[in-house]
């Protein structure tokens, strides 16, 4: 009984493999900050993604080792490792998506302000390079403030179950939020357009 169920399940799996009538579009993804504890597993996940055809791994150190490890996974994407600021332009050239897990972890004696200032400087320099070398790509970032926003939302089986709010905003915060609405709307529309291309 179990053998026939296993056979039929295996047969269904073979039938649903990715045999498409259209080719998968070429997508280049760059992971900036690959040598860290977030960047390494993220690079592996991107290598396993069937939509990624070229994977550029960048960090200030140890990137060739990570690229060598990830390149052994048998998928269609080609992996290249880039080290140092002089190779950042090569890593970003022709990218469709850029993911930035780069940053330093909090060390003993370091305040949150110190951590924010160091990581903000890292992200700022990477964003300047992105704006210059591949201005038309989509990008994903691990913003430090996102953690603060997540604690005000209760997630459940169907996504966001309850929004708890941030409390009353000052006039300055309200004006800042109003000025961000067009940019946020444009980013959401760009993300939807990118998702619909696949």
Secondary structure, 3 states (H helix, E strand, C coil): CHHHHHHHHHHHHHHCCCCCCCCCCCCEEEEECCCCCCHHHHHHHHHHCCCCCEEEEEECCCHHHHHHHHHCCCCCCEEEEEECHHHHHHHHCCCCEEEECCCCCCCCCCCHHHHHHHHHHHHHHHHHHHHHHCCCCEEEECCCCHHHHHCCEEEECCEEEEECCCCCCCHHHHHHHHHHHHHHHHHHHHHHHHHHCC
